[in-house]
Amino acid sequence: MALIERAMGYEGGQPNETLKEIISKSLDEAGEFCQVRAEYNVYPGVKFFNESRSISVSGIVFDVQRIVYGQLKKSDSIAVFLCTAGEEIGKRSRAFMKEGNLLEGYVYDVIGSEVADSAADFMQKDLESVAGSQGKKITNRYSPGYCRWDVAEQHKLFCLMTDNFCRIKLSPSALMDPIKSVSGFIGIGEDVRYNPYTCNLCDMKDCIYRRLRGQKK
């Protein structure tokens, strides 16, 4: 519950009792219908092109841009991942919004984001353990849409996840459905580094994730 409160901006204060009740009730209900899934595929033998700041994974070239490239360039493998909270929580949020219950809709929206992000955290911990058993480390996870990496490259990324255990669909504009889903790359190697908080590396001042990540430090 505290995680949801912080994500809603109450880190330095306390929400009123009505909001606390809404959050508690919504969390209980979300626990019953969220369909949390996570997966990753590891691709060895990746190639890095310093001049274009791009990466070739299984023959597919990704224009990840300067910041993401700099964080991944020492990797000898790339884990491509998908995670989702399922479609129901997004439906509930939209339904409440449509009915005019904006607060309830917003609470569900925040819960959905946090569930998807937590699924990615668990996935990343598993990958870290597997890599560690091989004497390797992992980087942070990086997603299309972050740090000037074009979100349209989701289409390329999904070509590497043909099994799609998470059952995520992409729109022509590369938006994921269910909307509360996460995708991206994690670097693996002996010389890579994990940075607990990397928004200071990015120059996108208007990025919404800067605020959210700052709250989770």
VOBA-1610 file (N, C-alpha, C; in pm, whole numbers, padded with zeros to 5 digits, always signed):
BEGIN
Met+00084-00121+00000Met+00000+00000+00000Met+00087+00126+00000Ala+00195+00122+00077Ala+00284+00238+00082Ala+00344+00268-00055Leu+00371+00162-00133Leu+00427+00181-00267Leu+00330+00258-00356Ile+00201+00224-00348Ile+00100+00293-00428Ile+00086+00438-00382Glu+00090+00460-00252Glu+00081+00596-00199Glu+00197+00681-00249Arg+00318+00625-00248Arg+00434+00701-00296Arg+00421+00731-00445Ala+00373+00632-00522Ala+00357+00652-00666Ala+00254+00761-00696Met+00161+00781-00603Met+00059+00885-00619Met+00105+01020-00566Gly+00228+01024-00511Gly+00284+01152-00467Gly+00272+01180-00320Tyr+00244+01076-00239Tyr+00225+01097-00096Tyr+00345+01055-00013Glu+00462+01055-00070Glu+00580+01011+00003Glu+00605+01098+00125Gly+00585+01227+00113Gly+00613+01317+00225Gly+00492+01344+00312Gly+00378+01291+00277Gly+00257+01314+00355Gly+00169+01191+00356Gln+00052+01207+00411Gln-00039+01094+00422Gln-00170+01124+00348Pro-00219+01028+00266Pro-00350+01048+00203Pro-00460+01042+00309Asn-00575+01101+00277Asn-00684+01097+00373Asn-00742+00956+00383Glu-00827+00935+00482Glu-00880+00801+00509Glu-00961+00746+00393Thr-01034+00834+00326Thr-01115+00789+00212Thr-01027+00730+00102Leu-00919+00800+00072Leu-00827+00751-00031Leu-00758+00623+00014Lys-00721+00616+00140Lys-00660+00494+00192Lys-00752+00374+00175Glu-00880+00396+00201Glu-00978+00288+00186Glu-00991+00245+00040Ile-00992+00342-00050Ile-01002+00311-00193Ile-00880+00231-00238Ile-00761+00273-00194Ile-00638+00202-00232Ile-00640+00060-00178Ser-00677+00045-00050Ser-00680-00088+00012Ser-00778-00181-00058Lys-00898-00130-00086Lys-01000-00209-00153Lys-00954-00246-00295Ser-00897-00151-00365Ser-00853-00175-00502Ser-00740-00278-00506Leu-00649-00271-00409Leu-00540-00369-00403Leu-00592-00510-00379Asp-00690-00521-00289Asp-00748-00653-00262Asp-00813-00710-00387Glu-00888-00626-00458Glu-00955-00673-00579Glu-00855-00705-00690Ala-00751-00621-00702Ala-00651-00643-00807Ala-00579-00775-00787Gly-00561-00814-00662Gly-00495-00941-00634Gly-00571-01061-00685Glu-00701-01044-00708Glu-00785-01153-00754Glu-00788-01165-00906Phe-00772-01053-00977Phe-00790-01062-01122Phe-00666-01027-01206Cys-00560-00976-01144Cys-00440-00948-01222Cys-00380-01078-01277Gln-00343-01078-01401Gln-00281-01195-01465Gln-00135-01159-01496Val-00053-01170-01393Val+00086-01127-01403Val+00169-01232-01476Arg+00242-01189-01576Arg+00330-01277-01653Arg+00461-01205-01683Ala+00568-01284-01693Ala+00699-01227-01727Ala+00781-01333-01798Glu+00867-01287-01888Glu+00951-01380-01963Glu+01073-01305-02018Tyr+01177-01382-02049Tyr+01291-01324-02119Tyr+01360-01431-02203Asn+01422-01385-02311Asn+01508-01469-02395Asn+01646-01406-02397Val+01750-01488-02383Val+01887-01438-02382Val+01950-01464-02519Tyr+02006-01358-02577Tyr+02070-01367-02708Tyr+02219-01338-02694Pro+02305-01437-02717Pro+02451-01415-02712Pro+02501-01356-02844Gly+02626-01321-02846Gly+02689-01278-02972Gly+02634-01150-03029Val+02594-01056-02943Val+02542-00929-02992Val+02656-00845-03050Lys+02621-00756-03143Lys+02721-00671-03207Lys+02688-00525-03178Phe+02792-00447-03156Phe+02775-00306-03123Phe+02841-00219-03230Phe+02766-00117-03275Phe+02815-00027-03380Phe+02830+00112-03318Asn+02952+00146-03285Asn+02978+00267-03208Asn+02938+00394-03283Glu+02962+00399-03411Glu+02934+00521-03487Glu+02785+00554-03490Ser+02702+00453-03506Ser+02557+00476-03514Ser+02486+00457-03381Arg+02561+00415-03276Arg+02503+00386-03144Arg+02388+00285-03157Ser+02414+00180-03232Ser+02311+00077-03253Ser+02365-00060-03213Ile+02273-00154-03193Ile+02306-00288-03146Ile+02236-00389-03234Ser+02308-00493-03276Ser+02249-00602-03353Ser+02225-00721-03260Val+02099-00761-03248Val+02061-00875-03166Val+01997-00978-03258Ser+02061-01092-03272Ser+02013-01198-03360Ser+01988-01145-03502Gly+02075-01056-03547Gly+02066-01003-03683Gly+01971-00887-03700Ile+01903-00846-03594Ile+01812-00731-03601Ile+01880-00611-03537Val+01888-00501-03610Val+01960-00384-03562Val+01864-00288-03491Phe+01901-00250-03371Phe+01822-00158-03289Phe+01899-00027-03271Asp+01833+00083-03306Asp+01893+00215-03290Asp+01860+00267-03150Val+01935+00220-03052Val+01900+00246-02912Val+01940+00386-02865Gln+02019+00457-02942Gln+02063+00593-02911Gln+02173+00593-02804Arg+02229+00709-02784Arg+02354+00723-02709Arg+02350+00670-02566Ile+02249+00707-02490Ile+02250+00672-02348Ile+02234+00522-02326Val+02135+00462-02392Val+02114+00318-02376Val+02234+00240-02431Tyr+02286+00287-02544Tyr+02403+00223-02603Tyr+02520+00223-02504Gly+02543+00337-02440Gly+02654+00349-02346Gly+02642+00254-02228Gln+02519+00227-02185Gln+02497+00138-02071Gln+02506-00010-02109Leu+02484-00042-02236Leu+02481-00182-02279Leu+02606-00227-02353Lys+02692-00136-02395Lys+02797-00168-02492Lys+02901-00269-02443Lys+02911-00292-02313Lys+03006-00390-02261Lys+02944-00528-02242Ser+02820-00544-02285Ser+02750-00672-02270Ser+02801-00773-02373Asp+02802-00900-02334Asp+02830-01004-02434Asp+02702-01077-02473Ser+02593-01052-02398Ser+02461-01106-02432Ser+02357-01001-02397Ile+02241-01013-02461Ile+02128-00925-02430Ile+02007-01012-02396Ala+01945-00982-02282Ala+01818-01046-02248Ala+01705-00955-02296Val+01618-01009-02378Val+01500-00937-02426Val+01383-00983-02340Phe+01308-00889-02281Phe+01206-00929-02185Phe+01069-00867-02215Leu+00967-00935-02165Leu+00829-00886-02165Leu+00771-00914-02027Cys+00692-00821-01975Cys+00621-00838-01848Cys+00485-00769-01860Thr+00384-00823-01792Thr+00253-00760-01798Thr+00174-00786-01670Ala+00085-00692-01639Ala-00010-00709-01529Ala-00140-00771-01577Gly-00152-00795-01707Gly-00276-00848-01762Gly-00370-00737-01806Glu-00474-00774-01877Glu-00561-00673-01937Glu-00672-00624-01845Glu-00709-00702-01743Glu-00827-00668-01664Glu-00809-00538-01586Ile-00690-00514-01532Ile-00673-00395-01449Ile-00685-00268-01532Gly-00640-00272-01656Gly-00658-00158-01745Gly-00805-00136-01777Lys-00877-00246-01797Lys-01021-00236-01825Lys-01094-00173-01707Arg-01059-00216-01585Arg-01123-00160-01466Arg-01097-00010-01455Ser-00971+00029-01479Ser-00936+00170-01470Ser-01017+00252-01570Arg-01023+00205-01694Arg-01098+00279-01798Arg-01247+00283-01767Ala-01300+00175-01712Ala-01442+00171-01679Ala-01477+00274-01572Phe-01394+00282-01469Phe-01418+00381-01364Phe-01408+00523-01420Met-01310+00547-01505Met-01295+00679-01565Met-01418+00716-01648Lys-01467+00619-01724Lys-01583+00644-01811Lys-01706+00676-01728Glu-01716+00613-01610Glu-01830+00637-01522Glu-01818+00769-01445Gly-01703+00834-01457Gly-01682+00958-01384Gly-01616+00941-01250Asn-01581+00815-01215Asn-01511+00788-01089Asn-01361+00801-01113Leu-01317+00925-01129Leu-01180+00950-01172Leu-01077+00905-01070Leu-01105+00921-00941Leu-01010+00882-00839Leu-00989+00731-00838Glu-01099+00656-00842Glu-01088+00510-00845Glu-01015+00464-00971Gly-01047+00529-01083Gly-00981+00494-01207Gly-00832+00521-01201Tyr-00795+00631-01140Tyr-00653+00665-01127Tyr-00581+00567-01035Val-00645+00529-00926Val-00584+00432-00834Val-00556+00301-00906Tyr-00653+00252-00982Tyr-00631+00129-01058Tyr-00520+00146-01161Asp-00514+00263-01222Asp-00410+00289-01320Asp-00271+00280-01255Val-00257+00341-01139Val-00130+00338-01066Val-00096+00196-01023Ile-00194+00124-00972Ile-00170-00015-00929Ile-00123-00099-01047Gly-00187-00082-01162Gly-00147-00157-01281Gly-00002-00131-01319Ser+00038-00005-01315Ser+00177+00030-01347Ser+00274-00033-01249Glu+00239-00028-01120Glu+00328-00083-01018Glu+00335-00236-01025Val+00223-00300-01059Val+00225-00447-01073Val+00314-00488-01188Ala+00301-00421-01302Ala+00385-00452-01418Ala+00532-00428-01386Asp+00560-00319-01317Asp+00698-00287-01282Asp+00754-00388-01182Ser+00670-00433-01087Ser+00715-00533-00990Ser+00741-00666-01058Ala+00659-00701-01157Ala+00684-00824-01233Ala+00818-00815-01302Ala+00850-00698-01356Ala+00981-00678-01420Ala+01094-00688-01319Asp+01070-00639-01196Asp+01171-00650-01092Asp+01201-00797-01059Phe+01096-00878-01044Phe+01115-01020-01014Phe+01185-01091-01129Met+01146-01059-01252Met+01211-01117-01369Met+01359-01084-01369Gln+01390-00957-01338Gln+01528-00912-01340Gln+01610-00980-01231Lys+01550-01003-01114Lys+01619-01073-01007Lys+01653-01216-01049Asp+01560-01280-01117Asp+01585-01416-01165Asp+01701-01417-01265Leu+01698-01322-01358Leu+01806-01312-01456Leu+01939-01284-01389Glu+01938-01198-01289Glu+02060-01166-01215Glu+02118-01291-01148Ser+02030-01374-01091Ser+02074-01497-01026Ser+02135-01594-01127Val+02070-01610-01241Val+02120-01701-01345Val+02255-01650-01397Ala+02264-01519-01423Ala+02390-01463-01473Ala+02500-01477-01368Gly+02465-01455-01242Gly+02563-01466-01134Gly+02621-01606-01123Ser+02537-01707-01149Ser+02586-01845-01143Ser+02687-01874-01253Gln+02691-01788-01353Gln+02785-01802-01464Gln+02901-01703-01453Gly+02910-01635-01339Gly+03016-01539-01317Gly+02996-01408-01390Lys+02870-01374-01421Lys+02841-01251-01494Lys+02747-01161-01416Lys+02737-01037-01462Lys+02649-00937-01401Lys+02547-00890-01504Ile+02454-00808-01459Ile+02354-00753-01550Ile+02348-00601-01536Thr+02291-00539-01637Thr+02267-00394-01635Thr+02126-00367-01585Asn+02091-00240-01580Asn+01951-00201-01564Asn+01872-00248-01685Arg+01743-00241-01676Arg+01660-00270-01792Arg+01627-00140-01865Tyr+01623-00148-01997Tyr+01597-00031-02080Tyr+01489-00065-02181Ser+01394+00025-02198Ser+01278+00000-02281Ser+01267+00101-02395Pro+01214+00058-02510Pro+01181+00155-02615Pro+01090+00265-02560Gly+01122+00387-02595Gly+01048+00500-02540Gly+01127+00574-02433Tyr+01230+00509-02378Tyr+01316+00573-02279Tyr+01440+00631-02347Cys+01489+00740-02292Cys+01621+00794-02331Cys+01635+00806-02483Arg+01529+00852-02548Arg+01526+00877-02694Arg+01534+00750-02780Trp+01517+00635-02720Trp+01505+00511-02798Trp+01363+00507-02852Asp+01348+00511-02982Asp+01218+00522-03048Asp+01126+00406-03010Val+01007+00439-02962Val+00912+00335-02920Val+00870+00247-03038Ala+00883+00296-03161Ala+00847+00217-03278Ala+00932+00090-03289Glu+01047+00088-03223Glu+01132-00031-03229Glu+01078-00147-03147Gln+00965-00124-03080Gln+00894-00237-03018Gln+00867-00347-03120His+00835-00309-03243His+00803-00409-03346His+00922-00501-03370Lys+01041-00445-03373Lys+01161-00527-03388Lys+01179-00617-03266Leu+01161-00559-03148Leu+01180-00634-03023Leu+01087-00755-03018Phe+00962-00736-03058Phe+00866-00846-03051Phe+00898-00957-03151Cys+00977-00925-03253Cys+01022-01030-03345Cys+01113-01130-03276Leu+01173-01088-03165Leu+01263-01176-03089Leu+01189-01251-02978Met+01060-01228-02966Met+00979-01293-02861Met+00861-01364-02925Thr+00889-01455-03016Thr+00785-01517-03096Thr+00689-01603-03014Asp+00736-01661-02904Asp+00646-01742-02820Asp+00544-01654-02749Asn+00586-01534-02708Asn+00499-01434-02645Asn+00411-01496-02537Phe+00476-01556-02439Phe+00407-01613-02323Phe+00318-01510-02254Cys+00359-01384-02259Cys+00284-01278-02192Cys+00156-01238-02267Arg+00144-01284-02392Arg+00024-01257-02473Arg+00001-01107-02493Ile+00106-01037-02518Ile+00098-00893-02542Ile+00087-00869-02693Lys-00002-00779-02731Lys-00018-00741-02870Lys+00035-00599-02890Leu+00076-00572-03012Leu+00124-00439-03047Leu+00030-00373-03146Ser+00004-00245-03125Ser-00073-00168-03223Ser+00022-00123-03334Pro-00030-00076-03446Pro+00059-00023-03552Pro+00151+00087-03503Ser+00107+00162-03401Ser+00190+00270-03346Ser+00280+00221-03232Ala+00286+00088-03213Ala+00378+00023-03118Ala+00335+00036-02972Leu+00207+00066-02948Leu+00157+00064-02811Leu+00121-00079-02773Met+00152-00116-02649Met+00127-00253-02604Met-00014-00269-02549Asp-00070-00385-02571Asp-00200-00425-02518Asp-00185-00565-02460Pro-00199-00583-02328Pro-00244-00490-02226Pro-00152-00369-02210Ile-00213-00257-02176Ile-00137-00133-02166Ile-00040-00136-02048Lys-00076-00211-01942Lys+00012-00221-01826Lys+00113-00332-01849Ser+00205-00306-01938Ser+00307-00402-01978Ser+00440-00330-01993Val+00548-00407-01986Val+00683-00353-01995Val+00764-00443-02088Ser+00852-00383-02167Ser+00939-00461-02254Ser+01075-00394-02260Gly+01176-00467-02308Gly+01305-00402-02324Gly+01423-00495-02324Phe+01541-00436-02300Phe+01668-00506-02301Phe+01733-00500-02162Ile+01807-00604-02129Ile+01898-00605-02014Ile+02030-00661-02063Gly+02139-00592-02037Gly+02270-00640-02078Gly+02327-00740-01979Ile+02403-00836-02030Ile+02466-00939-01947Ile+02614-00948-01985Gly+02701-00953-01886Gly+02843-00966-01915Gly+02928-00954-01790Glu+03056-00981-01803Glu+03147-00973-01690Glu+03182-00829-01654Asp+03173-00739-01752Asp+03218-00601-01730Asp+03105-00499-01727Val+02980-00543-01726Val+02869-00448-01721Val+02845-00403-01578Arg+02763-00300-01565Arg+02736-00245-01432Arg+02587-00215-01417Tyr+02538-00242-01296Tyr+02399-00207-01263Tyr+02400-00076-01185Asn+02323+00021-01233Asn+02311+00150-01166Asn+02174+00159-01100Pro+02166+00172-00967Pro+02036+00175-00900Pro+01941+00281-00953Tyr+01996+00394-00998Tyr+01910+00504-01044Tyr+01982+00575-01157Thr+01925+00571-01277Thr+01998+00620-01395Thr+01932+00739-01464Cys+01829+00798-01405Cys+01764+00910-01472Cys+01859+01031-01485Asn+01961+01037-01398Asn+02056+01147-01410Asn+02138+01138-01538Leu+02137+01020-01603Leu+02211+01004-01729Leu+02133+01059-01848Cys+02003+01075-01831Cys+01915+01108-01943Cys+01889+01258-01948Asp+01879+01312-02069Asp+01856+01455-02086Asp+01711+01488-02122Met+01620+01389-02110Met+01479+01414-02138Met+01411+01471-02012Lys+01412+01602-01999Lys+01364+01667-01878Lys+01214+01648-01855Asp+01137+01625-01963Asp+00992+01613-01949Asp+00946+01468-01939Cys+01037+01373-01918Cys+01000+01231-01912Cys+00928+01202-01781Ile+00810+01137-01790Ile+00733+01106-01669Ile+00805+01006-01580Tyr+00890+00922-01638Tyr+00958+00820-01559Tyr+01065+00879-01469Arg+01112+01000-01499Arg+01210+01063-01413Arg+01153+01083-01274Arg+01029+01133-01265Arg+00965+01156-01137Arg+00939+01026-01064Leu+00885+00925-01137Leu+00850+00800-01074Leu+00972+00726-01023Arg+01078+00724-01101Arg+01201+00657-01059Arg+01262+00729-00940Gly+01251+00861-00941Gly+01306+00936-00828Gly+01238+00900-00698Gln+01110+00867-00702Gln+01037+00831-00583Gln+01079+00694-00529Lys+01138+00610-00617Lys+01170+00473-00576Lys+01316+00457-00536Lys+01392+00564-00530Lys+01533+00552-00499Lys+01551+00490-00361
//
